[in-house]
């Protein structure tokens, strides 16, 4: 299961960045400039409900 966090900025101004650390669950950072709190919560639920969605977006958990 992924953890979703809304952050103020990310490296390239993209919508989402996936961070993976060995031994910990992956974390998705959602760009606060592009996503409000409500939308971030919805995206977090959708990413966790459909693991293939990450692959379709070019992200792999």
C-alpha positions as CSV (number, residue, x, y, z in Angstrom):
1,X,0.0,0.0,0.0
2,X,1.2,3.5,-0.9
3,X,1.3,6.5,1.3
4,X,0.2,9.7,-0.4
5,X,1.5,13.2,0.7
6,X,0.6,16.6,-0.8
7,X,3.8,18.6,-0.9
8,X,4.4,22.3,-1.8
9,X,6.9,21.5,-4.6
10,X,8.7,18.8,-6.3
11,X,11.8,18.7,-8.5
12,X,10.3,19.3,-11.9
13,X,6.8,20.7,-11.2
14,X,5.2,17.4,-12.2
15,X,2.0,16.1,-10.7
16,X,3.4,13.1,-8.9
17,X,6.7,11.7,-7.8
18,X,7.1,8.2,-6.4
19,X,9.7,7.7,-3.7
20,X,10.9,4.3,-2.7
21,X,13.1,3.5,0.3
22,X,14.3,0.0,1.1
23,X,12.2,-1.6,3.9
24,X,9.5,1.1,3.8
25,X,6.3,1.5,1.8
26,X,6.4,3.7,-1.2
27,X,5.3,7.3,-0.9
28,X,3.7,9.4,-3.6
29,X,4.3,13.2,-3.4
30,X,1.5,15.1,-5.1
31,X,2.3,18.7,-6.2
32,X,0.2,21.1,-4.1
33,X,0.3,23.6,-7.0
34,X,-1.7,21.2,-9.2
35,X,-3.8,19.2,-6.7
36,X,-6.0,20.4,-3.8
37,X,-6.5,18.3,-0.6
38,X,-9.7,16.7,-1.7
39,X,-8.2,15.6,-5.0
40,X,-5.1,14.4,-3.4
41,X,-7.1,12.1,-1.1
42,X,-9.1,10.8,-4.1
43,X,-5.9,10.1,-6.0
44,X,-4.4,8.3,-3.0
45,X,-7.4,6.0,-2.8
46,X,-7.4,5.3,-6.6
47,X,-3.6,4.5,-6.6
48,X,-4.1,2.1,-3.7
49,X,-7.2,0.5,-5.2
50,X,-5.6,-0.1,-8.6
51,X,-1.9,-1.1,-8.6
52,X,-1.9,-1.3,-12.4
53,X,-2.7,2.5,-12.5
54,X,0.9,3.2,-11.3
55,X,2.3,1.1,-14.1
56,X,0.1,2.8,-16.7
57,X,1.5,6.2,-15.5
58,X,5.0,4.9,-15.8
59,X,5.5,4.6,-12.1
60,X,6.2,1.3,-10.3
61,X,5.7,0.9,-6.6
